[in-house]
């Protein structure tokens, strides 16, 4: 992208992974997982389990999920997930070791207590005792009986998508809920011996003001969560909000409002004793950063289970097919449930990373974190200097968005605020073309 792209909207896209799944294509012939993982680092792996079910589909959501599946589909999915886990474990081999487990979706606590127990039986194939385990939930499904299962089965972190503590704002975001329900769910979580709580909030909701944003921030802080994520609202294609959004969104006025609310959020959380780990991620400064040193997002090594989960090796990222629209998501889930067990011995769709893309992935996944890029670690892996491989970074330095020292490259406060423009700006021409070539589904 041209330098001019940096002057466009600060909210161009959230790069939570690179390359984005829309760049994946069918792998033909499909490579055997045993070959894919042969020679890869198989210690300190990250296991991600995907449950694609929710009690409702929020207006802003473009995740791979199905609301209120038909009777029997959750049980059938868990059965198929168990078969996949057996085949994946065999492909990884006995020397695979996991440092972290996360369960997301969807909303994992859409499952009832018995189904959650079955889910944890499956996870325990990969999870030694004491491995940090995170589970996502929602206000409607964070019930005492479900939470008791999570606590008894070793959950160490629970993340709840509140989005707003104001009923009117939640409705405006396409998330109808009542604050009394949210507070009841948070109280139920705090009644369980689950060490860490994360609360997700959204800013930029129609009708939201500085004052109402402050109310949600203060309401979240009263629960003293270990972490808080602040997400800018996006209106993405094929979502409920996109169907009813004005044709001129996003616009400069909305961008300016989100930037103001972002800065207010940062200031409020820093004053409350949190440190900023990325544009979205804040953690209480008194707590250690749990990812280090066991797992690092830059080092590859993620094993995904479920039809919406991605897996990463150093040179291949793979998954099943991807969609957002309700009909396509349902079709992919149905296809996953029909697959023979042998299909779980191979990678279905993916993206092969050459050496240049591996370098770029390291840069993006590092730079969008507040601690930035470790220059020595990059040189040790790639035998080159990051500033030589990516001379365009000088543009960010000139704008005051990037600070460079002998040891690190890190975004400044102004740079972190522009993460959703800087990330897309760094995407390669090859990946950008692949992403553009997949029509929205």
Residue pairs with C-beta under 8 A, 6 or more apart in sequence:
1 424
1 425
1 427
1 432
3 395
5 12
5 421
5 424
5 425
6 395
6 399
6 418
6 421
6 422
6 425
8 421
9 250
9 252
9 255
9 421
10 255
10 258
10 259
10 417
10 418
10 420
10 421
11 232
11 234
11 250
11 255
11 258
11 420
11 421
12 420
12 421
12 423
12 424
12 425
13 20
13 420
13 423
13 424
14 234
14 420
14 423
15 364
15 368
15 420
15 423
15 424
15 427
17 310
17 317
17 365
18 360
18 361
18 364
18 365
18 427
18 431
19 317
19 351
19 353
19 357
19 361
19 427
19 431
19 434
19 435
20 431
20 435
21 310
21 319
21 322
22 322
22 434
22 435
22 438
23 351
23 431
23 434
23 435
23 438
24 317
24 318
24 319
24 322
24 349
24 350
24 351
24 434
25 349
25 350
25 351
25 434
26 348
26 349
27 318
27 347
27 348
27 349
27 350
30 346
30 347
30 348
31 316
31 346
31 347
32 91
32 345
32 346
33 87
33 88
33 91
33 92
33 344
33 345
33 346
33 347
34 90
34 91
34 93
34 345
36 91
36 313
36 316
36 318
36 347
37 91
37 92
37 93
37 313
40 300
40 301
40 313
40 314
41 299
41 300
41 301
41 314
42 92
42 93
42 95
42 96
42 97
42 301
43 95
43 96
43 97
43 99
44 97
44 98
44 99
44 294
44 295
44 299
44 301
45 96
45 97
45 98
45 99
45 295
45 301
45 302
45 303
46 98
46 99
46 100
46 101
46 102
46 295
46 301
46 302
46 303
47 98
47 100
47 101
47 102
47 123
47 126
47 127
47 302
47 303
47 304
47 305
48 101
48 102
48 103
48 104
48 302
48 303
48 304
48 305
48 309
48 310
49 81
49 101
49 102
49 103
49 104
49 108
49 119
49 122
49 123
49 304
49 305
49 306
49 309
50 64
50 104
50 105
50 106
50 304
50 305
50 306
50 307
50 308
50 309
51 77
51 103
51 104
51 105
51 106
51 107
51 108
51 110
51 111
51 119
51 306
52 64
52 65
52 66
52 77
52 105
52 106
52 306
52 307
52 308
52 329
52 333
53 65
53 66
53 67
53 69
53 73
53 74
53 77
53 105
53 106
53 107
53 110
53 111
54 65
54 66
54 67
54 68
54 105
54 106
54 107
54 110
54 138
55 67
55 68
55 107
55 110
55 138
55 140
55 141
56 67
56 68
56 140
56 176
57 65
57 67
57 240
57 326
58 161
58 163
58 173
58 174
58 175
58 240
59 173
59 174
59 175
59 239
59 240
59 241
59 244
60 173
60 174
60 175
60 202
60 233
60 234
60 235
60 236
60 239
60 240
60 241
61 174
61 239
61 240
62 236
62 237
62 238
62 239
62 324
63 105
63 106
63 308
64 106
64 307
64 308
64 322
64 323
64 324
64 329
64 332
65 105
65 106
65 107
65 308
65 329
66 106
66 326
66 329
66 330
66 333
69 333
73 333
73 337
74 110
74 111
74 115
75 115
76 337
77 306
77 333
77 336
77 337
78 115
78 118
78 119
78 122
80 336
80 337
80 339
81 119
81 122
81 305
81 306
82 122
83 341
83 344
84 305
84 306
84 341
84 344
85 122
85 125
85 126
85 305
86 125
86 341
87 341
87 342
87 344
87 345
88 303
88 305
88 344
89 96
89 125
89 126
91 345
92 303
96 126
96 303
97 128
98 126
98 127
98 128
98 131
98 303
99 131
99 132
99 294
99 295
100 131
100 132
100 133
100 134
100 291
100 294
100 295
101 123
101 126
101 127
101 131
101 132
101 133
101 134
102 133
102 134
102 135
103 119
103 123
103 133
103 134
103 135
103 136
104 135
104 136
105 136
105 308
106 136
106 308
107 136
107 137
107 138
107 141
108 116
108 119
108 135
108 136
108 137
109 116
109 135
109 136
109 137
109 138
109 141
109 142
109 143
109 146
109 147
109 150
110 141
111 119
111 146
112 146
113 145
113 146
113 148
113 149
116 146
116 149
116 150
116 153
117 149
117 153
120 149
120 153
120 154
122 305
123 133
126 303
127 133
127 154
129 154
130 154
131 154
132 156
132 157
132 290
133 154
133 155
133 156
133 157
134 155
134 156
134 157
134 158
134 159
135 150
135 155
135 157
135 158
135 159
136 158
136 159
136 160
136 161
137 146
137 147
137 158
137 159
137 160
137 161
137 185
137 189
138 160
138 161
138 185
139 160
139 162
139 177
139 181
139 182
139 184
139 185
140 177
140 181
140 185
142 158
142 160
142 185
142 186
142 188
142 189
143 185
143 188
144 188
144 191
147 158
147 188
147 189
147 191
147 192
147 194
148 192
150 158
150 192
150 194
151 192
151 193
151 194
155 194
156 194
156 195
156 196
157 194
157 195
157 196
157 197
157 198
157 226
157 290
158 189
158 194
158 196
158 197
158 198
159 197
159 198
159 199
159 200
159 227
159 229
160 185
160 186
160 189
160 197
160 198
160 199
160 200
161 175
161 200
162 182
162 186
162 199
162 200
162 201
162 216
162 220
163 169
163 170
163 173
163 175
163 200
163 201
163 202
163 205
164 170
164 173
164 175
164 201
164 202
164 205
164 208
164 212
164 216
165 179
165 182
165 215
165 216
165 219
165 220
166 179
166 212
166 215
166 216
167 177
167 178
167 179
168 207
169 205
169 207
169 208
169 212
169 216
170 176
170 177
172 205
172 206
172 207
172 208
173 202
173 205
173 233
173 241
174 239
174 240
174 241
179 219
186 197
186 199
186 223
189 197
190 197
190 223
195 226
196 225
196 226
196 227
196 287
196 290
197 223
197 225
197 226
197 227
198 225
198 226
198 227
198 228
198 229
199 220
199 223
199 225
199 227
199 228
199 229
200 228
200 229
200 231
201 216
201 217
201 220
201 228
201 229
201 230
201 231
201 265
202 230
202 231
202 232
202 233
203 213
203 230
203 231
203 232
203 233
203 258
203 261
203 262
203 265
204 232
204 233
204 254
204 257
204 258
204 261
205 233
208 261
210 260
210 261
210 264
213 261
213 264
213 265
214 264
214 268
217 264
217 265
217 268
217 269
218 268
220 228
221 228
221 268
221 269
221 272
224 284
225 284
226 283
226 284
226 287
227 281
227 282
227 283
227 284
228 269
228 274
228 282
229 280
229 281
229 282
230 262
230 265
230 266
230 269
230 280
230 282
231 280
232 258
232 262
232 420
233 241
233 258
235 241
235 242
235 245
235 249
235 250
236 242
236 324
237 324
237 440
238 324
238 325
238 440
238 441
239 324
259 417
262 279
262 417
263 417
266 276
266 413
269 276
269 282
270 276
273 284
273 285
273 286
274 282
274 283
274 284
274 285
275 282
275 283
275 284
275 285
275 370
276 282
276 370
276 416
277 283
277 289
277 369
277 370
277 371
278 368
278 369
278 370
278 416
278 419
279 368
279 416
279 417
279 419
279 420
283 289
291 297
295 301
297 365
298 361
298 362
298 365
298 366
298 377
300 312
300 313
300 314
301 312
301 313
302 310
302 311
302 312
303 311
304 310
304 311
304 319
307 320
307 332
307 333
307 335
307 336
308 319
308 320
308 322
308 332
309 319
310 317
310 318
310 319
311 317
311 318
311 319
311 347
314 353
314 358
315 352
315 353
315 354
315 358
316 347
316 350
316 351
316 352
316 353
317 350
317 351
317 353
318 347
318 348
318 349
318 350
318 351
319 348
319 349
319 350
320 332
320 335
320 336
320 348
320 349
321 332
321 335
321 348
321 349
322 332
322 349
322 438
322 441
323 329
323 331
323 332
323 441
324 440
324 441
325 440
325 441
328 441
351 431
351 434
353 361
355 382
356 428
357 428
357 430
357 431
358 382
359 378
359 382
359 384
359 386
359 389
359 390
360 390
360 426
360 427
360 428
362 373
362 378
362 381
362 382
363 373
363 378
363 386
363 389
363 390
363 426
364 423
364 426
364 427
366 372
366 373
366 374
366 378
366 409
367 373
367 402
367 409
367 410
367 411
367 422
367 426
368 411
368 419
368 422
368 423
370 410
370 411
370 416
371 408
371 410
372 408
372 409
372 410
372 411
373 386
373 408
373 409
373 410
374 407
374 408
375 385
375 386
375 387
375 406
375 407
375 408
375 409
376 407
378 384
378 385
378 386
379 385
379 386
382 389
386 393
386 409
387 393
387 404
387 409
390 426
392 426
393 402
393 404
393 409
396 402
396 411
396 415
396 422
397 403
397 404
399 414
399 415
400 412
400 414
400 415
401 411
401 412
401 414
401 415
401 418
401 422
402 409
402 410
402 411
402 412
402 415
403 409
403 410
403 411
403 412
411 419
411 422
415 422
427 435
